[in-house]
Amino acid sequence: MTERTKEHYTPARGEVRVSNEIVAKIAQIAASEIDGVAEFDRGPASWLQLFGLPVPGQGVKVEVGTKEVAVDLDIAVNYGSRIPDIVKNIRKNVCQRIADMTGLDVVELNIRINNIRFPDERLALMEDGDTNEPRVR
């Protein structure tokens, strides 16, 4: 409740906490905005999808405190992308978005690149094994 004093409102006191799920979603969206990030890798737990079970974490894990947050990202990158540039841009964007939206400081951001994604055309050729190019010159 608020108290009315002249023309000002004094907010009631209380606590506001941002859930782990919200911070994880912010981190996921912020990282996916970076060129070269193909998707979030679910790691070994992805076999759960075969049985229609939900995959925990969706490639993002966070630990939220009252003032700080730690983030772990598991990603796949596009083939041909410069991984050092991707990591630098992810760090900058994720930390900035979380701080701007929640007021929390990112004290740890771990990024694991677990997979690489190829363009569909090249992947199809590689799977067929027929590239119509000689193997040796």
MODELLER restraints for C-alpha pairs under 7 A, 6 or more apart:
rsr = mdl.restraints
at = mdl.atoms
rsr.add(forms.Gaussian(group=physical.xy_distance, feature=features.Distance(at['CA:1:A'], at['CA:12:A']), mean=5.50, stdev=0.5))
rsr.add(forms.Gaussian(group=physical.xy_distance, feature=features.Distance(at['CA:2:A'], at['CA:9:A']), mean=6.20, stdev=0.5))
rsr.add(forms.Gaussian(group=physical.xy_distance, feature=features.Distance(at['CA:2:A'], at['CA:10:A']), mean=5.60, stdev=0.5))
rsr.add(forms.Gaussian(group=physical.xy_distance, feature=features.Distance(at['CA:2:A'], at['CA:11:A']), mean=5.04, stdev=0.5))
rsr.add(forms.Gaussian(group=physical.xy_distance, feature=features.Distance(at['CA:2:A'], at['CA:12:A']), mean=5.47, stdev=0.5))
rsr.add(forms.Gaussian(group=physical.xy_distance, feature=features.Distance(at['CA:3:A'], at['CA:9:A']), mean=5.88, stdev=0.5))
rsr.add(forms.Gaussian(group=physical.xy_distance, feature=features.Distance(at['CA:3:A'], at['CA:10:A']), mean=5.58, stdev=0.5))
rsr.add(forms.Gaussian(group=physical.xy_distance, feature=features.Distance(at['CA:4:A'], at['CA:10:A']), mean=6.84, stdev=0.5))
rsr.add(forms.Gaussian(group=physical.xy_distance, feature=features.Distance(at['CA:20:A'], at['CA:62:A']), mean=6.11, stdev=0.5))
rsr.add(forms.Gaussian(group=physical.xy_distance, feature=features.Distance(at['CA:20:A'], at['CA:63:A']), mean=6.59, stdev=0.5))
rsr.add(forms.Gaussian(group=physical.xy_distance, feature=features.Distance(at['CA:20:A'], at['CA:64:A']), mean=5.98, stdev=0.5))
rsr.add(forms.Gaussian(group=physical.xy_distance, feature=features.Distance(at['CA:23:A'], at['CA:98:A']), mean=6.91, stdev=0.5))
rsr.add(forms.Gaussian(group=physical.xy_distance, feature=features.Distance(at['CA:24:A'], at['CA:60:A']), mean=6.02, stdev=0.5))
rsr.add(forms.Gaussian(group=physical.xy_distance, feature=features.Distance(at['CA:24:A'], at['CA:61:A']), mean=6.44, stdev=0.5))
rsr.add(forms.Gaussian(group=physical.xy_distance, feature=features.Distance(at['CA:24:A'], at['CA:62:A']), mean=5.94, stdev=0.5))
rsr.add(forms.Gaussian(group=physical.xy_distance, feature=features.Distance(at['CA:26:A'], at['CA:98:A']), mean=6.49, stdev=0.5))
rsr.add(forms.Gaussian(group=physical.xy_distance, feature=features.Distance(at['CA:27:A'], at['CA:94:A']), mean=5.40, stdev=0.5))
rsr.add(forms.Gaussian(group=physical.xy_distance, feature=features.Distance(at['CA:27:A'], at['CA:98:A']), mean=6.87, stdev=0.5))
rsr.add(forms.Gaussian(group=physical.xy_distance, feature=features.Distance(at['CA:28:A'], at['CA:60:A']), mean=6.66, stdev=0.5))
rsr.add(forms.Gaussian(group=physical.xy_distance, feature=features.Distance(at['CA:30:A'], at['CA:93:A']), mean=5.91, stdev=0.5))
rsr.add(forms.Gaussian(group=physical.xy_distance, feature=features.Distance(at['CA:30:A'], at['CA:94:A']), mean=5.19, stdev=0.5))
rsr.add(forms.Gaussian(group=physical.xy_distance, feature=features.Distance(at['CA:30:A'], at['CA:97:A']), mean=6.63, stdev=0.5))
rsr.add(forms.Gaussian(group=physical.xy_distance, feature=features.Distance(at['CA:31:A'], at['CA:90:A']), mean=5.28, stdev=0.5))
rsr.add(forms.Gaussian(group=physical.xy_distance, feature=features.Distance(at['CA:31:A'], at['CA:93:A']), mean=6.88, stdev=0.5))
rsr.add(forms.Gaussian(group=physical.xy_distance, feature=features.Distance(at['CA:31:A'], at['CA:94:A']), mean=6.08, stdev=0.5))
rsr.add(forms.Gaussian(group=physical.xy_distance, feature=features.Distance(at['CA:34:A'], at['CA:86:A']), mean=6.91, stdev=0.5))
rsr.add(forms.Gaussian(group=physical.xy_distance, feature=features.Distance(at['CA:34:A'], at['CA:89:A']), mean=6.67, stdev=0.5))
rsr.add(forms.Gaussian(group=physical.xy_distance, feature=features.Distance(at['CA:34:A'], at['CA:90:A']), mean=6.45, stdev=0.5))
rsr.add(forms.Gaussian(group=physical.xy_distance, feature=features.Distance(at['CA:36:A'], at['CA:77:A']), mean=5.49, stdev=0.5))
rsr.add(forms.Gaussian(group=physical.xy_distance, feature=features.Distance(at['CA:36:A'], at['CA:78:A']), mean=5.17, stdev=0.5))
rsr.add(forms.Gaussian(group=physical.xy_distance, feature=features.Distance(at['CA:36:A'], at['CA:81:A']), mean=5.55, stdev=0.5))
rsr.add(forms.Gaussian(group=physical.xy_distance, feature=features.Distance(at['CA:36:A'], at['CA:86:A']), mean=6.41, stdev=0.5))
rsr.add(forms.Gaussian(group=physical.xy_distance, feature=features.Distance(at['CA:37:A'], at['CA:75:A']), mean=6.96, stdev=0.5))
rsr.add(forms.Gaussian(group=physical.xy_distance, feature=features.Distance(at['CA:37:A'], at['CA:76:A']), mean=6.27, stdev=0.5))
rsr.add(forms.Gaussian(group=physical.xy_distance, feature=features.Distance(at['CA:37:A'], at['CA:77:A']), mean=4.66, stdev=0.5))
rsr.add(forms.Gaussian(group=physical.xy_distance, feature=features.Distance(at['CA:37:A'], at['CA:78:A']), mean=6.26, stdev=0.5))
rsr.add(forms.Gaussian(group=physical.xy_distance, feature=features.Distance(at['CA:38:A'], at['CA:76:A']), mean=5.41, stdev=0.5))
rsr.add(forms.Gaussian(group=physical.xy_distance, feature=features.Distance(at['CA:38:A'], at['CA:77:A']), mean=4.82, stdev=0.5))
rsr.add(forms.Gaussian(group=physical.xy_distance, feature=features.Distance(at['CA:38:A'], at['CA:78:A']), mean=5.38, stdev=0.5))
rsr.add(forms.Gaussian(group=physical.xy_distance, feature=features.Distance(at['CA:38:A'], at['CA:117:A']), mean=6.62, stdev=0.5))
rsr.add(forms.Gaussian(group=physical.xy_distance, feature=features.Distance(at['CA:39:A'], at['CA:75:A']), mean=5.83, stdev=0.5))
rsr.add(forms.Gaussian(group=physical.xy_distance, feature=features.Distance(at['CA:39:A'], at['CA:76:A']), mean=5.33, stdev=0.5))
rsr.add(forms.Gaussian(group=physical.xy_distance, feature=features.Distance(at['CA:40:A'], at['CA:58:A']), mean=6.71, stdev=0.5))
rsr.add(forms.Gaussian(group=physical.xy_distance, feature=features.Distance(at['CA:40:A'], at['CA:59:A']), mean=4.94, stdev=0.5))
rsr.add(forms.Gaussian(group=physical.xy_distance, feature=features.Distance(at['CA:40:A'], at['CA:74:A']), mean=5.81, stdev=0.5))
rsr.add(forms.Gaussian(group=physical.xy_distance, feature=features.Distance(at['CA:40:A'], at['CA:75:A']), mean=4.27, stdev=0.5))
rsr.add(forms.Gaussian(group=physical.xy_distance, feature=features.Distance(at['CA:40:A'], at['CA:76:A']), mean=5.97, stdev=0.5))
rsr.add(forms.Gaussian(group=physical.xy_distance, feature=features.Distance(at['CA:41:A'], at['CA:59:A']), mean=5.17, stdev=0.5))
rsr.add(forms.Gaussian(group=physical.xy_distance, feature=features.Distance(at['CA:41:A'], at['CA:74:A']), mean=5.24, stdev=0.5))
rsr.add(forms.Gaussian(group=physical.xy_distance, feature=features.Distance(at['CA:41:A'], at['CA:75:A']), mean=4.77, stdev=0.5))
rsr.add(forms.Gaussian(group=physical.xy_distance, feature=features.Distance(at['CA:41:A'], at['CA:76:A']), mean=5.79, stdev=0.5))
rsr.add(forms.Gaussian(group=physical.xy_distance, feature=features.Distance(at['CA:41:A'], at['CA:114:A']), mean=6.62, stdev=0.5))
rsr.add(forms.Gaussian(group=physical.xy_distance, feature=features.Distance(at['CA:42:A'], at['CA:58:A']), mean=5.60, stdev=0.5))
rsr.add(forms.Gaussian(group=physical.xy_distance, feature=features.Distance(at['CA:42:A'], at['CA:59:A']), mean=4.82, stdev=0.5))
rsr.add(forms.Gaussian(group=physical.xy_distance, feature=features.Distance(at['CA:42:A'], at['CA:74:A']), mean=6.88, stdev=0.5))
rsr.add(forms.Gaussian(group=physical.xy_distance, feature=features.Distance(at['CA:45:A'], at['CA:55:A']), mean=6.31, stdev=0.5))
rsr.add(forms.Gaussian(group=physical.xy_distance, feature=features.Distance(at['CA:46:A'], at['CA:55:A']), mean=6.25, stdev=0.5))
rsr.add(forms.Gaussian(group=physical.xy_distance, feature=features.Distance(at['CA:48:A'], at['CA:54:A']), mean=6.73, stdev=0.5))
rsr.add(forms.Gaussian(group=physical.xy_distance, feature=features.Distance(at['CA:48:A'], at['CA:55:A']), mean=6.18, stdev=0.5))
rsr.add(forms.Gaussian(group=physical.xy_distance, feature=features.Distance(at['CA:49:A'], at['CA:55:A']), mean=6.64, stdev=0.5))
rsr.add(forms.Gaussian(group=physical.xy_distance, feature=features.Distance(at['CA:59:A'], at['CA:73:A']), mean=5.75, stdev=0.5))
rsr.add(forms.Gaussian(group=physical.xy_distance, feature=features.Distance(at['CA:59:A'], at['CA:74:A']), mean=4.80, stdev=0.5))
rsr.add(forms.Gaussian(group=physical.xy_distance, feature=features.Distance(at['CA:59:A'], at['CA:75:A']), mean=6.70, stdev=0.5))
rsr.add(forms.Gaussian(group=physical.xy_distance, feature=features.Distance(at['CA:60:A'], at['CA:72:A']), mean=5.74, stdev=0.5))
rsr.add(forms.Gaussian(group=physical.xy_distance, feature=features.Distance(at['CA:60:A'], at['CA:73:A']), mean=4.77, stdev=0.5))
rsr.add(forms.Gaussian(group=physical.xy_distance, feature=features.Distance(at['CA:60:A'], at['CA:74:A']), mean=6.44, stdev=0.5))
rsr.add(forms.Gaussian(group=physical.xy_distance, feature=features.Distance(at['CA:61:A'], at['CA:71:A']), mean=5.86, stdev=0.5))
rsr.add(forms.Gaussian(group=physical.xy_distance, feature=features.Distance(at['CA:61:A'], at['CA:72:A']), mean=5.05, stdev=0.5))
rsr.add(forms.Gaussian(group=physical.xy_distance, feature=features.Distance(at['CA:61:A'], at['CA:73:A']), mean=6.63, stdev=0.5))
rsr.add(forms.Gaussian(group=physical.xy_distance, feature=features.Distance(at['CA:62:A'], at['CA:69:A']), mean=6.89, stdev=0.5))
rsr.add(forms.Gaussian(group=physical.xy_distance, feature=features.Distance(at['CA:62:A'], at['CA:70:A']), mean=5.58, stdev=0.5))
rsr.add(forms.Gaussian(group=physical.xy_distance, feature=features.Distance(at['CA:62:A'], at['CA:71:A']), mean=4.50, stdev=0.5))
rsr.add(forms.Gaussian(group=physical.xy_distance, feature=features.Distance(at['CA:62:A'], at['CA:72:A']), mean=6.24, stdev=0.5))
rsr.add(forms.Gaussian(group=physical.xy_distance, feature=features.Distance(at['CA:63:A'], at['CA:69:A']), mean=5.61, stdev=0.5))
rsr.add(forms.Gaussian(group=physical.xy_distance, feature=features.Distance(at['CA:63:A'], at['CA:70:A']), mean=5.19, stdev=0.5))
rsr.add(forms.Gaussian(group=physical.xy_distance, feature=features.Distance(at['CA:63:A'], at['CA:71:A']), mean=6.63, stdev=0.5))
rsr.add(forms.Gaussian(group=physical.xy_distance, feature=features.Distance(at['CA:64:A'], at['CA:70:A']), mean=6.66, stdev=0.5))
rsr.add(forms.Gaussian(group=physical.xy_distance, feature=features.Distance(at['CA:67:A'], at['CA:104:A']), mean=5.17, stdev=0.5))
rsr.add(forms.Gaussian(group=physical.xy_distance, feature=features.Distance(at['CA:67:A'], at['CA:105:A']), mean=6.42, stdev=0.5))
rsr.add(forms.Gaussian(group=physical.xy_distance, feature=features.Distance(at['CA:68:A'], at['CA:104:A']), mean=5.06, stdev=0.5))
rsr.add(forms.Gaussian(group=physical.xy_distance, feature=features.Distance(at['CA:68:A'], at['CA:105:A']), mean=4.69, stdev=0.5))
rsr.add(forms.Gaussian(group=physical.xy_distance, feature=features.Distance(at['CA:68:A'], at['CA:106:A']), mean=5.82, stdev=0.5))
rsr.add(forms.Gaussian(group=physical.xy_distance, feature=features.Distance(at['CA:68:A'], at['CA:107:A']), mean=6.32, stdev=0.5))
rsr.add(forms.Gaussian(group=physical.xy_distance, feature=features.Distance(at['CA:69:A'], at['CA:104:A']), mean=6.43, stdev=0.5))
rsr.add(forms.Gaussian(group=physical.xy_distance, feature=features.Distance(at['CA:69:A'], at['CA:105:A']), mean=6.14, stdev=0.5))
rsr.add(forms.Gaussian(group=physical.xy_distance, feature=features.Distance(at['CA:69:A'], at['CA:106:A']), mean=4.94, stdev=0.5))
rsr.add(forms.Gaussian(group=physical.xy_distance, feature=features.Distance(at['CA:69:A'], at['CA:107:A']), mean=6.10, stdev=0.5))
rsr.add(forms.Gaussian(group=physical.xy_distance, feature=features.Distance(at['CA:70:A'], at['CA:106:A']), mean=5.86, stdev=0.5))
rsr.add(forms.Gaussian(group=physical.xy_distance, feature=features.Distance(at['CA:70:A'], at['CA:107:A']), mean=5.80, stdev=0.5))
rsr.add(forms.Gaussian(group=physical.xy_distance, feature=features.Distance(at['CA:70:A'], at['CA:108:A']), mean=4.67, stdev=0.5))
rsr.add(forms.Gaussian(group=physical.xy_distance, feature=features.Distance(at['CA:70:A'], at['CA:109:A']), mean=5.98, stdev=0.5))
rsr.add(forms.Gaussian(group=physical.xy_distance, feature=features.Distance(at['CA:71:A'], at['CA:108:A']), mean=6.15, stdev=0.5))
rsr.add(forms.Gaussian(group=physical.xy_distance, feature=features.Distance(at['CA:71:A'], at['CA:109:A']), mean=4.80, stdev=0.5))
rsr.add(forms.Gaussian(group=physical.xy_distance, feature=features.Distance(at['CA:71:A'], at['CA:110:A']), mean=6.25, stdev=0.5))
rsr.add(forms.Gaussian(group=physical.xy_distance, feature=features.Distance(at['CA:72:A'], at['CA:109:A']), mean=5.88, stdev=0.5))
rsr.add(forms.Gaussian(group=physical.xy_distance, feature=features.Distance(at['CA:72:A'], at['CA:110:A']), mean=4.69, stdev=0.5))
rsr.add(forms.Gaussian(group=physical.xy_distance, feature=features.Distance(at['CA:72:A'], at['CA:111:A']), mean=6.01, stdev=0.5))
rsr.add(forms.Gaussian(group=physical.xy_distance, feature=features.Distance(at['CA:73:A'], at['CA:110:A']), mean=6.16, stdev=0.5))
rsr.add(forms.Gaussian(group=physical.xy_distance, feature=features.Distance(at['CA:73:A'], at['CA:111:A']), mean=4.84, stdev=0.5))
rsr.add(forms.Gaussian(group=physical.xy_distance, feature=features.Distance(at['CA:73:A'], at['CA:112:A']), mean=6.12, stdev=0.5))
rsr.add(forms.Gaussian(group=physical.xy_distance, feature=features.Distance(at['CA:74:A'], at['CA:111:A']), mean=6.09, stdev=0.5))
rsr.add(forms.Gaussian(group=physical.xy_distance, feature=features.Distance(at['CA:74:A'], at['CA:112:A']), mean=4.83, stdev=0.5))
rsr.add(forms.Gaussian(group=physical.xy_distance, feature=features.Distance(at['CA:74:A'], at['CA:113:A']), mean=5.97, stdev=0.5))
rsr.add(forms.Gaussian(group=physical.xy_distance, feature=features.Distance(at['CA:74:A'], at['CA:114:A']), mean=6.44, stdev=0.5))
rsr.add(forms.Gaussian(group=physical.xy_distance, feature=features.Distance(at['CA:75:A'], at['CA:112:A']), mean=6.29, stdev=0.5))
rsr.add(forms.Gaussian(group=physical.xy_distance, feature=features.Distance(at['CA:75:A'], at['CA:113:A']), mean=5.06, stdev=0.5))
rsr.add(forms.Gaussian(group=physical.xy_distance, feature=features.Distance(at['CA:75:A'], at['CA:114:A']), mean=6.01, stdev=0.5))
rsr.add(forms.Gaussian(group=physical.xy_distance, feature=features.Distance(at['CA:75:A'], at['CA:115:A']), mean=6.90, stdev=0.5))
rsr.add(forms.Gaussian(group=physical.xy_distance, feature=features.Distance(at['CA:76:A'], at['CA:113:A']), mean=5.68, stdev=0.5))
rsr.add(forms.Gaussian(group=physical.xy_distance, feature=features.Distance(at['CA:76:A'], at['CA:114:A']), mean=5.77, stdev=0.5))
rsr.add(forms.Gaussian(group=physical.xy_distance, feature=features.Distance(at['CA:76:A'], at['CA:115:A']), mean=4.41, stdev=0.5))
rsr.add(forms.Gaussian(group=physical.xy_distance, feature=features.Distance(at['CA:76:A'], at['CA:116:A']), mean=5.12, stdev=0.5))
rsr.add(forms.Gaussian(group=physical.xy_distance, feature=features.Distance(at['CA:76:A'], at['CA:117:A']), mean=6.62, stdev=0.5))
rsr.add(forms.Gaussian(group=physical.xy_distance, feature=features.Distance(at['CA:77:A'], at['CA:115:A']), mean=6.55, stdev=0.5))
rsr.add(forms.Gaussian(group=physical.xy_distance, feature=features.Distance(at['CA:77:A'], at['CA:116:A']), mean=4.90, stdev=0.5))
rsr.add(forms.Gaussian(group=physical.xy_distance, feature=features.Distance(at['CA:77:A'], at['CA:117:A']), mean=6.00, stdev=0.5))
rsr.add(forms.Gaussian(group=physical.xy_distance, feature=features.Distance(at['CA:78:A'], at['CA:116:A']), mean=5.68, stdev=0.5))
rsr.add(forms.Gaussian(group=physical.xy_distance, feature=features.Distance(at['CA:78:A'], at['CA:117:A']), mean=4.79, stdev=0.5))
rsr.add(forms.Gaussian(group=physical.xy_distance, feature=features.Distance(at['CA:78:A'], at['CA:118:A']), mean=6.18, stdev=0.5))
rsr.add(forms.Gaussian(group=physical.xy_distance, feature=features.Distance(at['CA:79:A'], at['CA:116:A']), mean=5.89, stdev=0.5))
rsr.add(forms.Gaussian(group=physical.xy_distance, feature=features.Distance(at['CA:79:A'], at['CA:117:A']), mean=5.62, stdev=0.5))
rsr.add(forms.Gaussian(group=physical.xy_distance, feature=features.Distance(at['CA:79:A'], at['CA:118:A']), mean=5.28, stdev=0.5))
rsr.add(forms.Gaussian(group=physical.xy_distance, feature=features.Distance(at['CA:95:A'], at['CA:106:A']), mean=5.74, stdev=0.5))
rsr.add(forms.Gaussian(group=physical.xy_distance, feature=features.Distance(at['CA:98:A'], at['CA:104:A']), mean=6.54, stdev=0.5))
rsr.add(forms.Gaussian(group=physical.xy_distance, feature=features.Distance(at['CA:99:A'], at['CA:105:A']), mean=5.71, stdev=0.5))
rsr.add(forms.Gaussian(group=physical.xy_distance, feature=features.Distance(at['CA:125:A'], at['CA:131:A']), mean=5.83, stdev=0.5))
